[in-house]
Amino acid sequence: MSTPLRIYNTATKRVEQFVVRTPGVVTGYVCGITPYDSVHVGHGRVYVFFDMFRRYLERLGLQVKLVINFTDIDDKIINRAKEEFGPDALRRWREIPERYIAEYNEMMRKLFVKPAHANPRVTENIQDMLEWIKALVERGYAYVAPDGSVYFEVGRIPRYGEFSGQKIEELIAGARVEPEPGKRNPLDFALWKSWSPGEPWWDSPWCPGRPGWHLECVVMSTKHLGVPFDFHGGGADLIFPHHENEIAIARAMFGVDYFARYWIHVGYLTIRGEKMSKSLGNVVALGEVLSKYSGEALRFAYAMSHYRKPMEFSFELLDRAEDMVKTLYTAYDELGQAVADAGERDLEPVAERFREYVDGFYDALNDDFSTNEAAQRLYDAARYIISTVLHKIDRISRETAMGILSKYVEMADVIGVLERREIPKEVQEAVRALVEARSRLRAERQYQLADQIRNALASIGVELHDFGRRTYYTYRR
């Protein structure tokens, strides 16, 4: 890894070297879902990206403290509860976020996304939010409307709009007139929303109600990570107004320009050239995709696009990614078994050529985390193993073969593939015995019996690959 990690910072509008505040530790926060509906492939792209980013930081030897929240009270949740439960919605609304949080966790498990350090929920942090609102009112950054709602006064914050590249004058001119008569400025936003009949509420010094969205993330992130922390992330759609408003609140509370040093945003996902959205009816649920394709294929498909650019999603892309993942497994499985056939000395310079793939992989990640190039280097490495290393296995040392396998696995682990690389222990010995029996039958020219063994193994997901007198196998769960 010849170059340091550099990544685009939305706050500064440039690619910067990634330097942590505390040696050996990285602190980061990613905006989580509002659990009112099934998670979709756009959500998946965001969380898989930050999982790959985390895996790479851990590969660099850093301890990563990553926090991802759940916005478990919101207008959308309330409306969904009313749709499902009717007059019983006020009593049963919590069933909505619980259902979709459980589904989210299951989808992340299938995508091999590592668990976050913490998953704070809005409803568990109401008291902290009330204390923040009280302080903001006392300092003159927020005001109480006649109905008891509390609004943040955007005009009190210098350089508001700078982060997202917005001009206040243009924002005001284009602002919609919202049914919030207590607001002094159309850009002011709610820190506390007054209660409406039929909605959940919490008590406050101003009125019964619930916190506003923009306040929630800045409270939960700084509670868990302190001020400032290393990186704050999410989808590109959060740059404005959500992250702009988080930054405004933090400037008022802490007097810092940015309460996170690096701001990292993942691009939109498109389908047939149009941004995926519920209004267009082109949303694809993660559950639908993962019922047909492996989580690793979807991860690899995400990796094949640069995170900051729009990603065109299609099932043709997933078909191609699934085939590429199969190639990755073939290289791993066959090289792992071929190590026993390696020689005592290196008679071929295969390690030097393989090192080029490794260096290219890490150079790509260090260059604004270009997983699209890194994934290609990993795939090229797999094809090199299959086409060259395996055919010359008896001309390289066992140490070299193991070194190639180790580096190959390290790269795969960063992308999050080869996660299913072990044959279940209960069948390992039986598979080896059958492979050896088939080899003996082939040597004795009893090909019909040998084919019966091949077919039996294929029925449980074990595929055999013959290299001259050697036979290796791959396993597909």
RAUR-V219352 format. One record per residue. RES is the residue in one small letter. PSI is psi in radians with two decimals (999 if undefined). OMEGA is omega in whole degrees, -180 to 180 (* if undefined). NEAR is the number of other ideal C-beta (glycine too) atoms within 8 Angstrom. Layout:
BEGIN
res=RES psi=PSI omega=OMEGA near=NEAR
res=RES psi=PSI omega=OMEGA near=NEAR
END
This chain:
BEGIN
res=m psi=1.57 omega=-170 near=7
res=s psi=-0.41 omega=-177 near=4
res=t psi=2.63 omega=178 near=7
res=p psi=2.80 omega=178 near=6
res=l psi=2.25 omega=176 near=10
res=r psi=2.47 omega=-177 near=11
res=i psi=2.65 omega=-178 near=11
res=y psi=2.30 omega=180 near=9
res=n psi=1.98 omega=-180 near=13
res=t psi=-0.54 omega=-178 near=11
res=a psi=-0.66 omega=-177 near=8
res=t psi=-0.17 omega=180 near=6
res=k psi=0.59 omega=177 near=6
res=r psi=2.83 omega=176 near=6
res=v psi=2.24 omega=-175 near=7
res=e psi=2.72 omega=173 near=10
res=q psi=2.35 omega=-178 near=6
res=f psi=1.95 omega=-178 near=9
res=v psi=2.21 omega=-178 near=4
res=v psi=2.69 omega=-180 near=10
res=r psi=-0.76 omega=-178 near=8
res=t psi=2.13 omega=-178 near=6
res=p psi=2.26 omega=176 near=4
res=g psi=-0.08 omega=-176 near=7
res=v psi=2.41 omega=175 near=10
res=v psi=2.28 omega=177 near=11
res=t psi=2.26 omega=-177 near=12
res=g psi=2.67 omega=-180 near=17
res=y psi=2.32 omega=177 near=18
res=v psi=2.27 omega=179 near=14
res=c psi=2.23 omega=-177 near=11
res=g psi=-2.99 omega=-175 near=8
res=i psi=2.76 omega=163 near=10
res=t psi=1.84 omega=-169 near=7
res=p psi=1.36 omega=177 near=15
res=y psi=-0.10 omega=-179 near=11
res=d psi=3.03 omega=-179 near=6
res=s psi=2.48 omega=176 near=8
res=v psi=2.54 omega=-176 near=12
res=h psi=3.13 omega=-174 near=11
res=v psi=-0.40 omega=174 near=13
res=g psi=-0.76 omega=174 near=11
res=h psi=-0.80 omega=-177 near=11
res=g psi=-0.70 omega=-180 near=15
res=r psi=-0.75 omega=-179 near=12
res=v psi=-0.87 omega=-173 near=13
res=y psi=-0.53 omega=174 near=13
res=v psi=-0.69 omega=178 near=15
res=f psi=-0.88 omega=-177 near=12
res=f psi=-0.43 omega=173 near=14
res=d psi=-0.74 omega=177 near=13
res=m psi=-0.71 omega=177 near=15
res=f psi=-0.78 omega=178 near=10
res=r psi=-0.79 omega=-180 near=12
res=r psi=-0.68 omega=180 near=13
res=y psi=-0.73 omega=177 near=12
res=l psi=-0.69 omega=177 near=10
res=e psi=-0.62 omega=176 near=10
res=r psi=-0.53 omega=177 near=9
res=l psi=-0.02 omega=177 near=8
res=g psi=0.24 omega=-178 near=5
res=l psi=2.56 omega=173 near=10
res=q psi=2.18 omega=-175 near=7
res=v psi=2.13 omega=177 near=11
res=k psi=1.63 omega=-174 near=11
res=l psi=2.22 omega=-179 near=11
res=v psi=2.29 omega=177 near=16
res=i psi=2.16 omega=-173 near=12
res=n psi=3.01 omega=168 near=15
res=f psi=2.14 omega=175 near=13
res=t psi=1.49 omega=-169 near=12
res=d psi=0.26 omega=166 near=12
res=i psi=2.24 omega=-174 near=11
res=d psi=2.80 omega=178 near=10
res=d psi=-0.71 omega=-177 near=5
res=k psi=-0.64 omega=178 near=9
res=i psi=-0.76 omega=-180 near=15
res=i psi=-0.79 omega=-180 near=13
res=n psi=-0.67 omega=179 near=9
res=r psi=-0.69 omega=179 near=11
res=a psi=-0.69 omega=179 near=14
res=k psi=-0.68 omega=179 near=10
res=e psi=-0.73 omega=-175 near=6
res=e psi=-0.69 omega=-169 near=8
res=f psi=-0.14 omega=178 near=12
res=g psi=-2.27 omega=-177 near=6
res=p psi=-0.24 omega=180 near=4
res=d psi=0.14 omega=-173 near=7
res=a psi=-0.70 omega=-177 near=13
res=l psi=-0.55 omega=180 near=9
res=r psi=-0.54 omega=-170 near=6
res=r psi=0.11 omega=-172 near=9
res=w psi=-0.52 omega=-178 near=12
res=r psi=-0.34 omega=178 near=7
res=e psi=-0.51 omega=-179 near=9
res=i psi=-1.02 omega=179 near=13
res=p psi=-0.61 omega=180 near=14
res=e psi=-0.73 omega=-179 near=9
res=r psi=-0.83 omega=-173 near=9
res=y psi=-0.38 omega=171 near=14
res=i psi=-0.74 omega=178 near=12
res=a psi=-0.72 omega=179 near=8
res=e psi=-0.75 omega=177 near=11
res=y psi=-0.83 omega=-179 near=12
res=n psi=-0.67 omega=179 near=8
res=e psi=-0.71 omega=179 near=8
res=m psi=-0.70 omega=179 near=13
res=m psi=-0.62 omega=177 near=10
res=r psi=-0.75 omega=180 near=8
res=k psi=-0.44 omega=178 near=8
res=l psi=0.05 omega=179 near=16
res=f psi=0.59 omega=174 near=11
res=v psi=2.19 omega=-178 near=10
res=k psi=2.54 omega=179 near=7
res=p psi=2.54 omega=178 near=4
res=a psi=2.81 omega=175 near=9
res=h psi=-0.64 omega=178 near=7
res=a psi=2.60 omega=175 near=7
res=n psi=1.26 omega=-178 near=9
res=p psi=2.59 omega=177 near=12
res=r psi=2.57 omega=179 near=10
res=v psi=-0.81 omega=-174 near=15
res=t psi=-0.28 omega=179 near=7
res=e psi=-0.04 omega=-174 near=6
res=n psi=0.41 omega=-178 near=13
res=i psi=-0.74 omega=-177 near=11
res=q psi=-0.72 omega=177 near=6
res=d psi=-0.69 omega=-179 near=10
res=m psi=-0.67 omega=176 near=14
res=l psi=-0.70 omega=179 near=12
res=e psi=-0.67 omega=177 near=8
res=w psi=-0.80 omega=-179 near=13
res=i psi=-0.76 omega=179 near=15
res=k psi=-0.78 omega=-180 near=9
res=a psi=-0.70 omega=-179 near=9
res=l psi=-0.65 omega=177 near=15
res=v psi=-0.79 omega=-179 near=12
res=e psi=-0.58 omega=-179 near=6
res=r psi=-0.05 omega=177 near=7
res=g psi=0.22 omega=179 near=7
res=y psi=-0.13 omega=-179 near=10
res=a psi=2.75 omega=-178 near=12
res=y psi=2.75 omega=-178 near=8
res=v psi=2.23 omega=179 near=8
res=a psi=2.86 omega=-179 near=13
res=p psi=-0.55 omega=-178 near=5
res=d psi=0.04 omega=180 near=7
res=g psi=-0.17 omega=174 near=13
res=s psi=2.66 omega=179 near=15
res=v psi=2.27 omega=-178 near=15
res=y psi=2.52 omega=174 near=15
res=f psi=2.33 omega=-177 near=17
res=e psi=1.75 omega=-175 near=12
res=v psi=-0.63 omega=-177 near=12
res=g psi=-0.25 omega=179 near=8
res=r psi=-0.18 omega=-174 near=7
res=i psi=2.08 omega=177 near=10
res=p psi=2.47 omega=174 near=4
res=r psi=0.49 omega=174 near=5
res=y psi=2.33 omega=-178 near=11
res=g psi=-0.24 omega=-178 near=11
res=e psi=-0.72 omega=-176 near=6
res=f psi=-0.80 omega=-176 near=13
res=s psi=-0.02 omega=180 near=10
res=g psi=0.45 omega=-180 near=6
res=q psi=2.62 omega=174 near=9
res=k psi=2.25 omega=-175 near=6
res=i psi=-0.72 omega=-178 near=11
res=e psi=-0.76 omega=-179 near=6
res=e psi=-0.62 omega=179 near=8
res=l psi=-0.76 omega=180 near=11
res=i psi=-0.75 omega=-179 near=10
res=a psi=-0.60 omega=-177 near=6
res=g psi=0.03 omega=-176 near=5
res=a psi=2.47 omega=175 near=8
res=r psi=2.56 omega=177 near=4
res=v psi=1.86 omega=-178 near=4
res=e psi=2.67 omega=179 near=6
res=p psi=1.05 omega=179 near=3
res=e psi=1.41 omega=-173 near=9
res=p psi=-0.31 omega=-178 near=6
res=g psi=-0.11 omega=-178 near=8
res=k psi=2.41 omega=178 near=10
res=r psi=-0.43 omega=-176 near=6
res=n psi=2.40 omega=-178 near=9
res=p psi=-0.33 omega=179 near=9
res=l psi=-0.26 omega=176 near=11
res=d psi=2.57 omega=-176 near=10
res=f psi=2.72 omega=-173 near=11
res=a psi=2.28 omega=168 near=10
res=l psi=-0.53 omega=178 near=16
res=w psi=2.23 omega=-179 near=16
res=k psi=2.24 omega=-180 near=9
res=s psi=2.66 omega=-176 near=12
res=w psi=2.51 omega=171 near=10
res=s psi=2.59 omega=-178 near=5
res=p psi=2.40 omega=178 near=4
res=g psi=0.06 omega=-178 near=6
res=e psi=2.66 omega=173 near=9
res=p psi=2.65 omega=179 near=8
res=w psi=2.78 omega=174 near=8
res=w psi=2.64 omega=-180 near=8
res=d psi=2.67 omega=177 near=4
res=s psi=2.94 omega=178 near=11
res=p psi=-0.25 omega=-173 near=4
res=w psi=-0.77 omega=179 near=10
res=c psi=2.82 omega=170 near=10
res=p psi=2.51 omega=-180 near=9
res=g psi=-2.64 omega=-179 near=13
res=r psi=2.78 omega=-175 near=11
res=p psi=2.80 omega=176 near=14
res=g psi=2.68 omega=-173 near=10
res=w psi=-0.82 omega=-172 near=9
res=h psi=-0.53 omega=178 near=14
res=l psi=-0.63 omega=-168 near=14
res=e psi=-0.85 omega=-175 near=14
res=c psi=-0.69 omega=-179 near=13
res=v psi=-0.60 omega=177 near=13
res=v psi=-0.85 omega=-176 near=12
res=m psi=-0.66 omega=-178 near=15
res=s psi=-0.82 omega=-178 near=15
res=t psi=-0.48 omega=177 near=13
res=k psi=-0.71 omega=-177 near=9
res=h psi=-0.47 omega=-170 near=11
res=l psi=-0.18 omega=-178 near=12
res=g psi=-3.06 omega=-179 near=6
res=v psi=2.19 omega=-8 near=9
res=p psi=2.91 omega=172 near=10
res=f psi=3.13 omega=-166 near=16
res=d psi=-0.92 omega=-178 near=11
res=f psi=2.60 omega=177 near=13
res=h psi=2.32 omega=-175 near=15
res=g psi=3.03 omega=178 near=13
res=g psi=-2.97 omega=177 near=11
res=g psi=2.74 omega=-179 near=10
res=a psi=-0.44 omega=180 near=9
res=d psi=-0.19 omega=-179 near=5
res=l psi=-0.14 omega=-178 near=9
res=i psi=-0.82 omega=175 near=11
res=f psi=2.33 omega=5 near=8
res=p psi=-0.16 omega=-167 near=8
res=h psi=-0.97 omega=-177 near=13
res=h psi=-0.57 omega=174 near=15
res=e psi=-0.74 omega=-178 near=14
res=n psi=-0.60 omega=173 near=11
res=e psi=-0.80 omega=-179 near=13
res=i psi=-0.71 omega=179 near=11
res=a psi=-0.77 omega=180 near=12
res=i psi=-0.78 omega=-179 near=15
res=a psi=-0.63 omega=177 near=14
res=r psi=-0.69 omega=179 near=12
res=a psi=-0.67 omega=-176 near=11
res=m psi=-0.70 omega=-170 near=10
res=f psi=-0.21 omega=-179 near=8
res=g psi=0.43 omega=179 near=4
res=v psi=2.59 omega=178 near=9
res=d psi=-0.89 omega=-179 near=3
res=y psi=2.20 omega=-178 near=11
res=f psi=-0.08 omega=168 near=14
res=a psi=2.51 omega=-175 near=13
res=r psi=-0.75 omega=-178 near=9
res=y psi=2.37 omega=178 near=12
res=w psi=2.06 omega=-171 near=13
res=i psi=2.21 omega=-176 near=13
res=h psi=2.42 omega=-178 near=12
res=v psi=2.37 omega=-175 near=13
res=g psi=2.97 omega=-179 near=12
res=y psi=2.80 omega=172 near=11
res=l psi=2.31 omega=-178 near=12
res=t psi=2.70 omega=176 near=12
res=i psi=2.07 omega=-174 near=11
res=r psi=0.73 omega=174 near=6
res=g psi=-0.10 omega=-180 near=5
res=e psi=2.46 omega=178 near=8
res=k psi=2.34 omega=179 near=8
res=m psi=2.22 omega=-180 near=15
res=s psi=2.67 omega=179 near=7
res=k psi=-0.58 omega=-179 near=5
res=s psi=-0.52 omega=179 near=4
res=l psi=-0.14 omega=179 near=8
res=g psi=0.44 omega=-178 near=5
res=n psi=0.46 omega=179 near=9
res=v psi=2.32 omega=179 near=9
res=v psi=2.07 omega=-178 near=11
res=a psi=2.52 omega=177 near=10
res=l psi=-0.68 omega=-179 near=14
res=g psi=-0.67 omega=178 near=10
res=e psi=-0.80 omega=-178 near=8
res=v psi=-0.79 omega=-175 near=13
res=l psi=-0.11 omega=172 near=13
res=s psi=-0.25 omega=-177 near=5
res=k psi=-0.46 omega=-176 near=7
res=y psi=2.73 omega=178 near=10
res=s psi=2.67 omega=176 near=8
res=g psi=-0.57 omega=-180 near=11
res=e psi=-0.62 omega=177 near=13
res=a psi=-0.73 omega=179 near=12
res=l psi=-0.70 omega=176 near=17
res=r psi=-0.80 omega=-177 near=15
res=f psi=-0.63 omega=177 near=14
res=a psi=-0.76 omega=176 near=13
res=y psi=-0.77 omega=-177 near=13
res=a psi=-0.42 omega=-176 near=13
res=m psi=-0.12 omega=175 near=11
res=s psi=2.49 omega=176 near=12
res=h psi=2.36 omega=-170 near=9
res=y psi=-0.50 omega=-177 near=9
res=r psi=-0.19 omega=-177 near=9
res=k psi=2.68 omega=174 near=7
res=p psi=2.49 omega=179 near=8
res=m psi=2.15 omega=178 near=11
res=e psi=1.98 omega=-177 near=10
res=f psi=2.38 omega=175 near=11
res=s psi=2.76 omega=177 near=7
res=f psi=-0.39 omega=173 near=6
res=e psi=-0.67 omega=176 near=6
res=l psi=-0.72 omega=180 near=11
res=l psi=-0.64 omega=176 near=14
res=d psi=-0.78 omega=-180 near=8
res=r psi=-0.72 omega=180 near=9
res=a psi=-0.68 omega=179 near=14
res=e psi=-0.73 omega=178 near=11
res=d psi=-0.67 omega=-180 near=8
res=m psi=-0.67 omega=178 near=10
res=v psi=-0.66 omega=176 near=13
res=k psi=-0.70 omega=177 near=9
res=t psi=-0.70 omega=178 near=12
res=l psi=-0.74 omega=179 near=14
res=y psi=-0.70 omega=179 near=13
res=t psi=-0.78 omega=179 near=12
res=a psi=-0.76 omega=-179 near=14
res=y psi=-0.91 omega=-175 near=15
res=d psi=-0.81 omega=-174 near=13
res=e psi=-0.66 omega=178 near=16
res=l psi=-0.66 omega=179 near=15
res=g psi=-0.69 omega=179 near=8
res=q psi=-0.50 omega=-176 near=9
res=a psi=-0.27 omega=-179 near=15
res=v psi=-0.62 omega=-179 near=12
res=a psi=-0.36 omega=-179 near=6
res=d psi=0.00 omega=-178 near=7
res=a psi=2.76 omega=-179 near=12
res=g psi=-2.83 omega=-179 near=10
res=e psi=-0.37 omega=-178 near=4
res=r psi=2.79 omega=176 near=5
res=d psi=1.93 omega=178 near=9
res=l psi=-0.11 omega=179 near=6
res=e psi=2.46 omega=-177 near=7
res=p psi=0.79 omega=-176 near=6
res=v psi=-0.52 omega=-178 near=12
res=a psi=-0.66 omega=-179 near=11
res=e psi=-0.74 omega=179 near=7
res=r psi=-0.69 omega=180 near=10
res=f psi=-0.61 omega=-180 near=14
res=r psi=-0.50 omega=178 near=9
res=e psi=-0.66 omega=177 near=8
res=y psi=-0.72 omega=179 near=13
res=v psi=-0.86 omega=-180 near=12
res=d psi=-0.72 omega=179 near=10
res=g psi=-0.63 omega=179 near=11
res=f psi=-0.91 omega=-177 near=13
res=y psi=-0.57 omega=175 near=10
res=d psi=-0.68 omega=179 near=11
res=a psi=-0.75 omega=179 near=13
res=l psi=-0.65 omega=180 near=13
res=n psi=-0.32 omega=179 near=10
res=d psi=1.41 omega=-180 near=10
res=d psi=0.67 omega=175 near=9
res=f psi=0.99 omega=-177 near=11
res=s psi=1.39 omega=-179 near=10
res=t psi=-0.43 omega=179 near=17
res=n psi=-0.74 omega=177 near=11
res=e psi=-0.67 omega=-180 near=10
res=a psi=-0.74 omega=179 near=17
res=a psi=-0.66 omega=178 near=12
res=q psi=-0.70 omega=178 near=9
res=r psi=-0.68 omega=178 near=14
res=l psi=-0.78 omega=179 near=16
res=y psi=-0.73 omega=177 near=11
res=d psi=-0.66 omega=178 near=9
res=a psi=-0.71 omega=178 near=15
res=a psi=-0.77 omega=180 near=14
res=r psi=-0.59 omega=178 near=10
res=y psi=-0.70 omega=177 near=12
res=i psi=-0.81 omega=-177 near=15
res=i psi=-0.75 omega=-173 near=12
res=s psi=-0.45 omega=-172 near=7
res=t psi=-0.97 omega=-174 near=10
res=v psi=-0.82 omega=-178 near=15
res=l psi=-0.58 omega=-179 near=13
res=h psi=-0.29 omega=-179 near=7
res=k psi=0.39 omega=-173 near=10
res=i psi=-0.59 omega=-179 near=13
res=d psi=0.00 omega=179 near=7
res=r psi=0.18 omega=173 near=8
res=i psi=2.76 omega=-178 near=15
res=s psi=2.78 omega=177 near=10
res=r psi=-0.62 omega=178 near=10
res=e psi=-0.75 omega=178 near=6
res=t psi=-0.76 omega=179 near=12
res=a psi=-0.75 omega=178 near=15
res=m psi=-0.65 omega=179 near=9
res=g psi=-0.73 omega=178 near=9
res=i psi=-0.79 omega=-180 near=14
res=l psi=-0.74 omega=-179 near=12
res=s psi=-0.82 omega=-180 near=8
res=k psi=-0.64 omega=179 near=11
res=y psi=-0.78 omega=179 near=15
res=v psi=-0.68 omega=178 near=11
res=e psi=-0.78 omega=179 near=9
res=m psi=-0.79 omega=-179 near=14
res=a psi=-0.65 omega=-179 near=12
res=d psi=-0.59 omega=178 near=10
res=v psi=-0.77 omega=179 near=12
res=i psi=-0.44 omega=180 near=15
res=g psi=0.61 omega=175 near=14
res=v psi=3.06 omega=-170 near=11
res=l psi=0.54 omega=180 near=11
res=e psi=-0.26 omega=-179 near=8
res=r psi=0.73 omega=-166 near=6
res=r psi=0.04 omega=-179 near=8
res=e psi=2.31 omega=169 near=6
res=i psi=2.37 omega=179 near=8
res=p psi=2.35 omega=-175 near=6
res=k psi=-0.58 omega=-176 near=6
res=e psi=-0.27 omega=-180 near=4
res=v psi=-0.04 omega=-176 near=9
res=q psi=-0.90 omega=-176 near=9
res=e psi=-0.67 omega=180 near=6
res=a psi=-0.70 omega=179 near=7
res=v psi=-0.81 omega=180 near=13
res=r psi=-0.75 omega=-179 near=8
res=a psi=-0.72 omega=180 near=8
res=l psi=-0.66 omega=178 near=11
res=v psi=-0.75 omega=179 near=12
res=e psi=-0.70 omega=179 near=8
res=a psi=-0.72 omega=179 near=9
res=r psi=-0.69 omega=179 near=13
res=s psi=-0.71 omega=178 near=10
res=r psi=-0.74 omega=180 near=8
res=l psi=-0.68 omega=179 near=12
res=r psi=-0.69 omega=179 near=10
res=a psi=-0.53 omega=179 near=6
res=e psi=0.11 omega=179 near=6
res=r psi=0.45 omega=175 near=5
res=q psi=1.23 omega=-170 near=8
res=y psi=-0.55 omega=-179 near=8
res=q psi=-0.80 omega=177 near=6
res=l psi=-0.66 omega=179 near=8
res=a psi=-0.69 omega=179 near=11
res=d psi=-0.58 omega=178 near=8
res=q psi=-0.68 omega=177 near=8
res=i psi=-0.76 omega=178 near=12
res=r psi=-0.80 omega=-177 near=10
res=n psi=-0.65 omega=179 near=8
res=a psi=-0.74 omega=178 near=9
res=l psi=-0.68 omega=179 near=14
res=a psi=-0.56 omega=-178 near=10
res=s psi=-0.36 omega=177 near=6
res=i psi=0.25 omega=173 near=7
res=g psi=0.15 omega=-180 near=8
res=v psi=2.07 omega=179 near=12
res=e psi=2.37 omega=-179 near=10
res=l psi=2.51 omega=-180 near=12
res=h psi=2.11 omega=-177 near=10
res=d psi=2.22 omega=173 near=6
res=f psi=1.59 omega=-177 near=11
res=g psi=-2.10 omega=-180 near=4
res=r psi=-0.12 omega=-178 near=4
res=r psi=2.52 omega=177 near=8
res=t psi=2.25 omega=175 near=10
res=y psi=2.82 omega=-180 near=12
res=y psi=2.67 omega=174 near=14
res=t psi=2.68 omega=-176 near=11
res=y psi=2.28 omega=178 near=12
res=r psi=1.98 omega=177 near=8
res=r psi=999 omega=* near=4
END
